[in-house]
Amino acid sequence: MRELTYMIASTIDGRITGPDNGNPDFFLHEGDHGDFLRAEFPELLPSHVRPMFGLDGVPNEHFDTMLQGRGSWEIGMREGITNAYRHLRSIVFSRSITETPDPTVEFVSTDPLEKVRELKREPGAGIWLCGGGQLAAALRPEIDELIIKLHPVVAGAGIPLFDGEFSPSRFELTDSRPFNSGVVHLTYRKR
């Protein structure tokens, strides 16, 4: 069965973007953590920048499907990018957008949990939850793995990792990887 991984950059205080849901350009883009991601998770780089890093045509290592909420998708749309991840099956969850502006993006308006359960039963590689906080909160019961790319930044406010109701659930730390850049990757599995 396929697994759902929520892999996301976060500040020390648990924010994935600012209060305006803009492009989170306060995260570190330079450093050895980036080299690791490009080598280990090439599918995380948006399609339009992959050629700049010599990744055009490089196969996906972990995921073949990417999920995001409408707010996360709109970050790219503001830059004129209708599908930042053309090398993955792209699914956007939205109750308000009824027609896709790009045939390579699938919009889903039904229950996210049911859709993820369907996806998990399909053959294929892993499923990457790219963002945002509200979708992560809705999908928390189905998240098998959580990889937080913790950046040495405190935001003070913004969209949290999980933007939902208080309902604690436990995860077990399975790996931690510190980088000279100050970024630490923390990998957790659902208990």
N, CA, C and O of each residue as an XYZ file, in Angstrom:
764
protein
N       0.838     -1.176      0.000
C       0.000      0.000      0.000
C       0.894      1.254      0.000
O       1.925      1.288      0.673
N       0.496      2.260     -0.746
C       1.240      3.512     -0.810
C       1.134      4.269      0.515
O       0.191      4.083      1.285
N       2.124      5.123      0.756
C       2.130      5.909      1.986
C       2.058      7.395      1.671
O       2.480      7.844      0.605
N       1.513      8.145      2.621
C       1.431      9.595      2.526
C       2.519     10.202      3.405
O       2.588      9.924      4.602
N       3.360     11.025      2.806
C       4.437     11.728      3.512
C       4.180     13.228      3.437
O       4.040     13.797      2.355
N       4.121     13.850      4.598
C       4.032     15.309      4.664
C       5.464     15.800      4.833
O       6.029     15.733      5.925
N       6.043     16.295      3.743
C       7.418     16.797      3.740
C       7.355     18.279      3.448
O       6.927     18.698      2.373
N       7.791     19.078      4.430
C       7.551     20.515      4.367
C       8.659     21.274      5.086
O       9.193     20.805      6.091
N       8.999     22.440      4.568
C       9.912     23.351      5.261
C       9.140     24.062      6.364
O       7.978     24.430      6.189
N       9.800     24.249      7.499
C       9.169     24.905      8.630
C      10.179     25.784      9.357
O      11.379     25.510      9.364
N       9.664     26.841      9.966
C      10.483     27.650     10.852
C      10.576     26.941     12.202
O       9.865     25.966     12.447
N      11.443     27.430     13.064
C      11.567     26.860     14.406
C      10.239     26.940     15.149
O       9.909     26.053     15.936
N       9.476     28.006     14.898
C       8.190     28.163     15.572
C       7.017     27.575     14.776
O       5.863     27.940     15.001
N       7.322     26.666     13.846
C       6.285     25.863     13.207
C       5.471     26.543     12.125
O       4.309     26.190     11.921
N       6.052     27.515     11.420
C       5.332     28.215     10.359
C       5.854     27.770      8.995
O       7.062     27.638      8.796
N       4.928     27.538      8.052
C       5.315     27.080      6.720
C       5.279     28.200      5.690
O       5.824     28.057      4.595
N       4.642     29.307      6.034
C       4.644     30.519      5.212
C       4.148     31.658      6.083
O       3.736     31.448      7.224
N       4.191     32.852      5.542
C       3.766     34.012      6.312
C       2.261     34.125      6.420
O       1.530     33.334      5.822
N       1.783     35.123      7.194
C       0.340     35.295      7.385
C      -0.409     35.571      6.088
O      -1.603     35.287      5.994
N       0.281     36.125      5.078
C      -0.375     36.442      3.812
C      -0.374     35.271      2.840
O      -0.833     35.414      1.707
N       0.137     34.112      3.264
C       0.242     32.912      2.427
C       1.040     33.197      1.160
O       0.741     32.661      0.093
N       2.060     34.047      1.286
C       2.908     34.368      0.149
C       4.013     33.345     -0.024
O       4.107     32.376      0.730
N       4.839     33.571     -1.017
C       5.977     32.690     -1.268
C       6.895     32.717     -0.051
O       7.366     33.790      0.326
N       7.163     31.581      0.571
C       7.976     31.568      1.794
C       9.465     31.746      1.495
O      10.258     30.824      1.684
N       9.835     32.937      1.029
C      11.215     33.174      0.622
C      12.143     33.455      1.801
O      13.310     33.789      1.601
N      11.635     33.323      3.029
C      12.489     33.496      4.204
C      13.256     32.221      4.563
O      14.116     32.247      5.443
N      12.950     31.103      3.888
C      13.710     29.870      4.123
C      15.061     29.952      3.426
O      15.213     30.663      2.432
N      16.038     29.222      3.950
C      17.381     29.215      3.369
C      17.365     28.442      2.051
O      16.883     27.311      1.995
N      17.886     29.049      1.008
C      17.933     28.386     -0.295
C      19.334     27.900     -0.615
O      19.500     27.001     -1.440
N      20.325     28.464      0.008
C      21.714     28.073     -0.223
C      22.164     27.170      0.920
O      21.700     27.303      2.053
N      23.067     26.260      0.610
C      23.648     25.433      1.661
C      23.602     23.955      1.347
O      22.994     23.515      0.372
N      24.271     23.203      2.211
C      24.401     21.765      1.989
C      23.078     21.022      2.096
O      22.957     19.929      1.544
N      22.088     21.567      2.780
C      20.782     20.911      2.836
C      20.148     20.859      1.443
O      19.442     19.905      1.117
N      20.397     21.877      0.630
C      19.872     21.895     -0.738
C      20.522     20.834     -1.607
O      19.855     20.194     -2.420
N      21.827     20.647     -1.436
C      22.529     19.592     -2.181
C      21.944     18.224     -1.848
O      21.747     17.392     -2.735
N      21.669     17.996     -0.566
C      21.081     16.722     -0.132
C      19.711     16.517     -0.775
O      19.422     15.437     -1.291
N      18.864     17.556     -0.745
C      17.521     17.416     -1.313
C      17.567     17.133     -2.806
O      16.829     16.281     -3.300
N      18.423     17.837     -3.524
C      18.511     17.622     -4.972
C      18.968     16.200     -5.298
O      18.524     15.620     -6.289
N      19.845     15.640     -4.476
C      20.342     14.286     -4.714
C      19.353     13.220     -4.243
O      19.149     12.213     -4.921
N      18.753     13.441     -3.103
C      17.916     12.420     -2.471
C      16.436     12.528     -2.848
O      15.742     11.515     -2.930
N      15.955     13.746     -3.075
C      14.543     13.991     -3.370
C      14.416     14.921     -4.572
O      13.881     16.021     -4.434
N      14.893     14.510     -5.747
C      14.859     15.420     -6.903
C      13.447     15.846     -7.290
O      13.262     16.908     -7.884
N      12.455     15.031     -6.959
C      11.084     15.365     -7.328
C      10.527     16.563     -6.564
O       9.493     17.106     -6.951
N      11.189     16.985     -5.488
C      10.713     18.140     -4.738
C      10.980     19.460     -5.447
O      10.354     20.471     -5.132
N      11.899     19.457     -6.395
C      12.179     20.690     -7.128
C      11.121     20.899     -8.205
O      10.797     19.977     -8.953
N      10.585     22.116     -8.282
C       9.578     22.399     -9.305
C      10.119     22.150    -10.713
O      11.309     22.319    -10.976
N       9.237     21.754    -11.590
C       9.608     21.393    -12.966
C      10.385     22.490    -13.676
O      11.327     22.193    -14.409
N      10.016     23.746    -13.478
C      10.650     24.844    -14.211
C      12.079     25.144    -13.743
O      12.813     25.834    -14.450
N      12.496     24.642    -12.566
C      13.877     24.871    -12.123
C      14.752     23.622    -12.238
O      15.971     23.706    -12.089
N      14.153     22.490    -12.495
C      14.928     21.245    -12.583
C      16.060     21.312    -13.615
O      17.159     20.837    -13.327
N      15.834     21.889    -14.817
C      16.935     21.967    -15.783
C      18.137     22.778    -15.274
O      19.277     22.478    -15.628
N      17.889     23.798    -14.452
C      18.980     24.627    -13.919
C      19.916     23.833    -13.011
O      21.078     24.198    -12.832
N      19.399     22.748    -12.441
C      20.190     21.915    -11.535
C      20.585     20.588    -12.168
O      21.040     19.679    -11.474
N      20.413     20.472    -13.485
C      20.765     19.235    -14.168
C      19.840     18.082    -13.842
O      20.242     16.922    -13.939
N      18.612     18.375    -13.458
C      17.667     17.334    -13.045
C      16.585     17.056    -14.087
O      15.676     16.262    -13.843
N      16.678     17.707    -15.244
C      15.677     17.464    -16.280
C      15.775     16.001    -16.716
O      16.837     15.550    -17.147
N      14.688     15.273    -16.606
C      14.676     13.863    -16.985
C      15.140     12.916    -15.893
O      15.091     11.700    -16.081
N      15.594     13.441    -14.744
C      16.011     12.584    -13.632
C      14.754     11.956    -13.026
O      13.782     12.661    -12.752
N      14.767     10.642    -12.816
C      13.556     10.000    -12.293
C      13.250     10.409    -10.848
O      14.142     10.766    -10.078
N      11.979     10.344    -10.514
C      11.557     10.588     -9.141
C      12.057      9.456     -8.262
O      12.039      8.294     -8.669
N      12.497      9.786     -7.072
C      13.055      8.777     -6.152
C      12.025      8.193     -5.197
O      12.049      6.994     -4.916
N      11.119      9.028     -4.696
C      10.224      8.584     -3.632
C       8.738      8.722     -3.954
O       7.927      7.898     -3.530
N       8.386      9.759     -4.699
C       6.980     10.101     -4.897
C       6.630     10.170     -6.381
O       7.457     10.543     -7.213
N       5.382      9.801     -6.694
C       4.877     10.007     -8.053
C       3.608     10.858     -8.057
O       3.065     11.178     -9.114
N       3.142     11.221     -6.857
C       1.925     12.007     -6.711
C       2.170     13.106     -5.683
O       2.796     12.869     -4.650
N       1.676     14.307     -5.968
C       1.835     15.451     -5.076
C       0.473     16.039     -4.773
O      -0.328     16.265     -5.680
N       0.207     16.288     -3.497
C      -1.046     16.878     -3.040
C      -0.782     18.256     -2.456
O       0.229     18.479     -1.790
N      -1.703     19.177     -2.714
C      -1.607     20.475     -2.061
C      -2.992     21.090     -1.956
O      -3.913     20.735     -2.691
N      -3.109     22.012     -1.029
C      -4.341     22.770     -0.891
C      -4.363     23.929     -1.869
O      -3.350     24.265     -2.484
N      -5.526     24.528     -2.001
C      -5.672     25.637     -2.939
C      -4.729     26.792     -2.617
O      -4.158     27.391     -3.528
N      -4.557     27.112     -1.333
C      -3.673     28.207     -0.946
C      -2.244     27.982     -1.378
O      -1.589     28.910     -1.852
N      -1.747     26.766     -1.224
C      -0.383     26.443     -1.671
C      -0.279     26.543     -3.185
O       0.696     27.077     -3.713
N      -1.285     26.029     -3.880
C      -1.293     26.087     -5.341
C      -1.310     27.534     -5.826
O      -0.667     27.862     -6.823
N      -2.042     28.398     -5.128
C      -2.154     29.795     -5.542
C      -0.834     30.546     -5.446
O      -0.658     31.551     -6.134
N       0.098     30.092     -4.616
C       1.417     30.723     -4.545
C       2.067     30.677     -5.927
O       2.601     31.681     -6.398
N       2.023     29.516     -6.572
C       2.561     29.389     -7.925
C       1.735     30.150     -8.949
O       2.283     30.766     -9.863
N       0.425     30.106     -8.797
C      -0.459     30.793     -9.741
C      -0.171     32.288     -9.792
O      -0.259     32.898    -10.857
N       0.170     32.882     -8.653
C       0.492     34.314     -8.635
C       1.728     34.625     -9.477
O       1.933     35.761     -9.906
N       2.551     33.593     -9.707
C       3.741     33.754    -10.551
C       3.482     33.267    -11.979
O       4.397     33.242    -12.802
N       2.234     32.879    -12.275
C       1.883     32.405    -13.608
C       2.183     30.935    -13.824
O       2.194     30.473    -14.965
N       2.430     30.183    -12.749
C       2.752     28.760    -12.848
C       1.511     27.967    -12.463
O       1.124     27.932    -11.295
N       0.893     27.334    -13.449
C      -0.343     26.587    -13.190
C      -0.077     25.198    -12.622
O      -0.933     24.634    -11.940
N       1.100     24.641    -12.895
C       1.489     23.344    -12.337
C       2.999     23.343    -12.142
O       3.756     23.160    -13.096
N       3.425     23.545    -10.924
C       4.865     23.597    -10.617
C       5.509     22.217    -10.653
O       6.734     22.112    -10.712
N       4.706     21.160    -10.619
C       5.249     19.800    -10.528
C       4.708     18.922    -11.651
O       4.007     17.942    -11.396
N       5.028     19.269    -12.872
C       4.552     18.527    -14.045
C       5.127     17.108    -14.097
O       4.580     16.250    -14.790
N       6.202     16.854    -13.386
C       6.828     15.538    -13.358
C       6.151     14.608    -12.342
O       6.566     13.462    -12.176
N       5.111     15.104    -11.666
C       4.329     14.319    -10.712
C       2.846     14.427    -11.066
O       2.434     15.370    -11.741
N       2.065     13.484    -10.619
C       0.615     13.633    -10.704
C       0.249     14.700     -9.677
O       0.493     14.522     -8.483
N      -0.330     15.798    -10.129
C      -0.608     16.946     -9.265
C      -2.090     17.016     -8.933
O      -2.944     17.072     -9.818
N      -2.374     17.010     -7.632
C      -3.747     17.067     -7.161
C      -3.878     18.245     -6.208
O      -3.105     18.386     -5.260
N      -4.874     19.091     -6.475
C      -5.150     20.259     -5.638
C      -6.537     20.074     -5.022
O      -7.503     19.764     -5.720
N      -6.618     20.268     -3.711
C      -7.896     20.180     -3.013
C      -8.484     21.575     -2.869
O      -7.856     22.467     -2.297
N      -9.687     21.757     -3.389
C     -10.351     23.053     -3.325
C     -11.857     22.855     -3.429
O     -12.342     22.072     -4.245
N     -12.576     23.571     -2.595
C     -14.036     23.544     -2.701
C     -14.540     24.671     -3.589
O     -15.686     24.643     -4.038
N     -13.680     25.676     -3.851
C     -14.150     26.855     -4.583
C     -13.760     26.875     -6.060
O     -14.408     27.559     -6.852
N     -12.722     26.143     -6.446
C     -12.317     26.123     -7.850
C     -12.943     24.892     -8.503
O     -12.690     23.760     -8.091
N     -13.753     25.127     -9.515
C     -14.481     24.024    -10.138
C     -13.886     23.598    -11.464
O     -14.088     22.462    -11.894
N     -13.151     24.493    -12.127
C     -12.529     24.139    -13.404
C     -11.026     24.339    -13.306
O     -10.560     25.349    -12.778
N     -10.279     23.388    -13.809
C      -8.834     23.496    -13.775
C      -8.328     24.377    -14.914
O      -8.754     24.218    -16.057
N      -7.428     25.298    -14.609
C      -6.840     26.106    -15.671
C      -5.723     25.370    -16.409
O      -5.138     25.905    -17.351
N      -5.434     24.152    -15.981
C      -4.343     23.365    -16.544
C      -4.767     21.896    -16.528
O      -5.037     21.358    -15.454
N      -4.834     21.237    -17.676
C      -5.289     19.844    -17.699
C      -4.354     18.872    -16.978
O      -4.723     17.719    -16.755
N      -3.141     19.321    -16.608
C      -2.219     18.435    -15.883
C      -2.415     18.519    -14.374
O      -1.700     17.863    -13.617
N      -3.377     19.323    -13.935
C      -3.692     19.453    -12.511
C      -5.098     18.931    -12.277
O      -6.040     19.340    -12.956
N      -5.238     18.038    -11.326
C      -6.540     17.479    -10.965
C      -7.058     18.213     -9.730
O      -6.397     18.223     -8.691
N      -8.227     18.820     -9.836
C      -8.847     19.484     -8.697
C      -9.854     18.538     -8.058
O     -10.642     17.891     -8.748
N      -9.819     18.465     -6.732
C     -10.704     17.588     -5.981
C     -11.483     18.437     -4.988
O     -10.896     19.172     -4.193
N     -12.802     18.335     -5.038
C     -13.638     19.108     -4.119
C     -14.301     18.220     -3.068
O     -14.994     18.714     -2.178
N     -14.089     16.924     -3.173
C     -14.700     15.990     -2.222
C     -13.806     15.832     -0.990
O     -12.781     16.502     -0.870
N     -14.191     14.963     -0.098
C     -13.489     14.735      1.164
C     -12.031     14.332      0.923
O     -11.778     13.311      0.282
N     -11.062     15.119      1.428
C      -9.647     14.795      1.217
C      -9.243     13.433      1.791
O      -8.431     12.725      1.195
N      -9.806     13.065      2.942
C      -9.458     11.767      3.541
C      -9.852     10.610      2.629
O      -9.079      9.673      2.433
N     -11.053     10.681      2.076
C     -11.507      9.609      1.182
C     -10.637      9.545     -0.070
O     -10.295      8.457     -0.532
N     -10.278     10.695     -0.615
C      -9.429     10.715     -1.814
C      -8.066     10.106     -1.518
O      -7.547      9.334     -2.324
N      -7.485     10.440     -0.384
C      -6.166      9.882     -0.035
C      -6.269      8.381      0.194
O      -5.365      7.640     -0.190
N      -7.315      7.932      0.793
C      -7.497      6.479      0.986
C      -7.603      5.767     -0.355
O      -7.081      4.664     -0.513
N      -8.280      6.394     -1.329
C      -8.330      5.835     -2.689
C      -6.937      5.786     -3.301
O      -6.534      4.768     -3.865
N      -6.199      6.898     -3.187
C      -4.845      6.965     -3.756
C      -3.927      5.909     -3.147
O      -3.108      5.314     -3.848
N      -4.063      5.679     -1.857
C      -3.209      4.692     -1.187
C      -3.462      3.278     -1.704
O      -2.560      2.439     -1.687
N      -4.674      3.013     -2.157
C      -4.998      1.681     -2.680
C      -4.528      1.488     -4.117
O      -4.455      0.356     -4.595
N      -4.208      2.586     -4.814
C      -3.727      2.493     -6.186
C      -2.274      2.040     -6.217
O      -1.536      2.265     -5.257
N      -1.851      1.404     -7.313
C      -0.424      1.087     -7.430
C       0.370      2.364     -7.668
O      -0.152      3.337     -8.212
N       1.625      2.354     -7.261
C       2.473      3.510     -7.510
C       3.447      3.745     -6.381
O       3.536      2.959     -5.439
N       4.177      4.842     -6.492
C       5.159      5.238     -5.494
C       4.461      6.045     -4.396
O       3.233      6.086     -4.327
N       5.255      6.678     -3.549
C       4.721      7.438     -2.437
C       3.928      8.661     -2.868
O       4.004      9.115     -4.010
N       3.162      9.178     -1.911
C       2.337     10.363     -2.112
C       2.924     11.461     -1.230
O       3.107     11.279     -0.026
N       3.215     12.601     -1.847
C       3.825     13.717     -1.128
C       2.787     14.794     -0.863
O       2.207     15.354     -1.793
N       2.559     15.078      0.400
C       1.734     16.212      0.796
C       2.666     17.411      0.891
O       3.520     17.484      1.774
N       2.489     18.340     -0.026
C       3.359     19.505     -0.189
C       2.928     20.663      0.718
O       3.774     21.459      1.123
N       1.676     20.774      1.036
C       1.138     21.861      1.841
C      -0.323     22.018      1.506
O      -0.794     21.383      0.563
N      -1.017     22.782      2.186
C      -0.740     23.670      3.279
C      -1.277     23.150      4.589
O      -1.676     21.993      4.721
N      -1.270     24.047      5.550
C      -1.591     23.701      6.922
C      -2.993     23.172      7.142
O      -3.179     22.246      7.932
N      -3.981     23.729      6.470
C      -5.355     23.241      6.644
C      -5.526     21.851      6.053
O      -6.175     20.991      6.649
N      -4.940     21.631      4.877
C      -5.028     20.295      4.273
C      -4.282     19.274      5.123
O      -4.749     18.147      5.292
N      -3.129     19.660      5.658
C      -2.367     18.754      6.525
C      -3.185     18.374      7.755
O      -3.178     17.217      8.177
N      -3.887     19.346      8.327
C      -4.730     19.043      9.486
C      -5.840     18.069      9.108
O      -6.141     17.146      9.864
N      -6.449     18.271      7.944
C      -7.537     17.389      7.495
C      -7.030     15.980      7.207
O      -7.741     15.002      7.437
N      -5.799     15.876      6.703
C      -5.244     14.570      6.312
C      -4.418     13.904      7.406
O      -3.887     12.813      7.196
N      -4.301     14.532      8.556
C      -3.438     13.993      9.616
C      -3.699     12.519      9.934
O      -2.735     11.792     10.177
N      -4.947     12.035      9.948
C      -5.154     10.610     10.233
C      -4.495      9.677      9.207
O      -4.221      8.518      9.519
N      -4.237     10.169      7.990
C      -3.654      9.331      6.941
C      -2.167      9.591      6.703
O      -1.564      8.952      5.841
N      -1.567     10.517      7.449
C      -0.138     10.801      7.280
C       0.662      9.687      7.927
O       0.564      9.457      9.132
N       1.459      8.992      7.114
C       2.291      7.893      7.602
C       3.667      8.374      8.046
O       4.259      7.835      8.981
N       4.159      9.393      7.362
C       5.510      9.896      7.624
C       5.475     11.416      7.574
O       4.782     12.013      6.750
N       6.229     12.024      8.464
C       6.329     13.470      8.533
C       7.811     13.821      8.454
O       8.597     13.410      9.307
N       8.189     14.582      7.425
C       9.577     15.039      7.296
C       9.549     16.553      7.355
O       9.067     17.225      6.443
N      10.080     17.072      8.455
C      10.128     18.509      8.651
C      11.532     18.983      8.323
O      12.508     18.535      8.924
N      11.624     19.892      7.365
C      12.892     20.535      7.015
C      12.946     21.805      7.862
O      12.512     22.872      7.430
N      13.483     21.674      9.067
C      13.464     22.734     10.068
C      14.563     23.758      9.786
O      15.752     23.443      9.844
N      14.150     24.982      9.481
C      15.086     26.058      9.140
C      15.354     26.924     10.370
O      14.460     27.113     11.195
N      16.570     27.452     10.504
C      16.914     28.277     11.666
C      16.331     29.689     11.546
O      17.062     30.678     11.486
N      15.015     29.754     11.515
C      14.279     31.004     11.342
C      13.114     30.985     12.327
O      12.475     29.950     12.516
N      12.840     32.116     12.947
C      11.632     32.295     13.743
C      10.790     33.332     13.020
O      11.259     34.436     12.746
N       9.551     32.980     12.712
C       8.680     33.869     11.941
C       7.797     34.744     12.835
O       7.505     35.887     12.483
N       7.380     34.228     13.967
C       6.516     34.992     14.858
C       5.038     34.858     14.552
O       4.209     34.929     15.459
N       4.697     34.666     13.292
C       3.302     34.480     12.875
C       3.321     33.835     11.500
O       4.367     33.763     10.854
N       2.176     33.373     11.059
C       2.076     32.756      9.747
C       1.236     31.500      9.777
O       0.597     31.183     10.780
N       1.247     30.785      8.657
C       0.470     29.553      8.521
C       1.217     28.426      9.246
O       2.388     28.181      8.956
N       0.547     27.735     10.190
C       1.220     26.665     10.927
C       1.300     25.362     10.122
O       0.582     25.170      9.140
N       2.190     24.482     10.567
C       2.333     23.150      9.957
C       0.988     22.439      9.855
O       0.661     21.865      8.816
N       0.222     22.478     10.917
C      -1.116     21.886     10.963
C      -2.063     22.970     11.450
O      -1.977     23.409     12.596
N      -2.964     23.398     10.579
C      -3.877     24.485     10.894
C      -5.271     23.906     11.074
O      -6.116     23.975     10.181
N      -5.493     23.329     12.264
C      -6.770     22.680     12.523
C      -7.081     22.672     14.004
O      -6.518     23.439     14.785
N      -7.983     21.796     14.367
C      -8.421     21.692     15.758
C      -7.371     21.004     16.608
O      -6.556     20.231     16.106
N      -7.398     21.293     17.904
C      -6.509     20.646     18.863
C      -6.904     19.185     18.991
O      -8.024     18.869     19.393
N      -5.985     18.299     18.649
C      -6.229     16.861     18.711
C      -4.880     16.150     18.623
O      -4.478     15.723     17.540
N      -4.174     16.016     19.754
C      -2.816     15.462     19.728
C      -2.750     14.053     19.147
O      -3.604     13.209     19.420
N      -1.729     13.821     18.349
C      -1.412     12.476     17.853
C       0.101     12.320     17.938
O       0.846     13.288     17.788
N       0.541     11.098     18.179
C       1.963     10.855     18.431
C       2.675     10.307     17.203
O       2.138      9.511     16.433
N       3.908     10.773     17.059
C       4.812     10.302     16.024
C       6.117      9.917     16.693
O       6.459     10.434     17.756
N       6.841      9.007     16.063
C       8.124      8.550     16.587
C       9.241      9.079     15.702
O       9.187      8.932     14.481
N      10.259      9.697     16.309
C      11.402     10.196     15.560
C      12.206      9.010     15.036
O      12.649      8.173     15.822
N      12.399      8.926     13.723
C      13.141      7.816     13.121
C      14.468      8.255     12.515
O      15.340      7.425     12.256
N      14.626      9.574     12.284
C      15.890     10.056     11.724
C      15.993     11.552     11.962
O      14.993     12.269     11.958
N      17.211     12.004     12.169
C      17.481     13.445     12.216
C      18.787     13.672     11.482
O      19.760     12.942     11.673
N      18.795     14.680     10.650
C      19.967     14.961      9.828
C      20.260     16.455      9.885
O      19.585     17.250      9.231
N      21.282     16.840     10.680
C      21.652     18.259     10.720
C      22.588     18.609      9.557
O      23.382     17.783      9.108
N      22.476     19.834      9.091
C      23.328     20.320      8.010
C      24.129     21.521      8.496
O      23.715     22.220      9.421
N      25.266     21.753      7.873
C      26.106     22.899      8.222
C      25.366     24.218      8.041
O      25.701     25.208      8.692
N      24.372     24.244      7.172
C      23.582     25.451      6.926
C      22.735     25.848      8.133
O      22.232     26.969      8.198
N      22.578     24.932      9.085
C      21.705     25.166     10.231
C      20.350     24.514     10.080
O      19.581     24.458     11.041
N      20.040     24.018      8.893
C      18.789     23.299      8.649
C      18.927     21.887      9.233
O      19.994     21.277      9.156
N      17.856     21.386      9.807
C      17.815     20.020     10.335
C      16.602     19.331      9.736
O      15.495     19.867      9.792
N      16.795     18.146      9.164
C      15.674     17.345      8.684
C      15.288     16.361      9.778
O      16.115     15.579     10.248
N      14.039     16.407     10.172
C      13.499     15.523     11.207
C      12.461     14.617     10.556
O      11.493     15.092      9.962
N      12.670     13.314     10.672
C      11.752     12.339     10.086
C      11.016     11.603     11.202
O      11.627     11.067     12.126
N       9.703     11.591     11.092
C       8.853     10.943     12.083
C       7.948      9.938     11.389
O       7.578     10.119     10.229
N       7.596      8.881     12.103
C       6.609      7.888     11.635
C       5.436      7.916     12.608
O       5.604      8.128     13.809
N       4.253      7.698     12.059
C       3.072      7.628     12.919
C       3.189      6.424     13.848
O       3.606      5.345     13.427
N       2.829      6.607     15.078
C       2.846      5.495     16.046
C       1.613      4.648     15.913
O       1.454      3.669     16.644
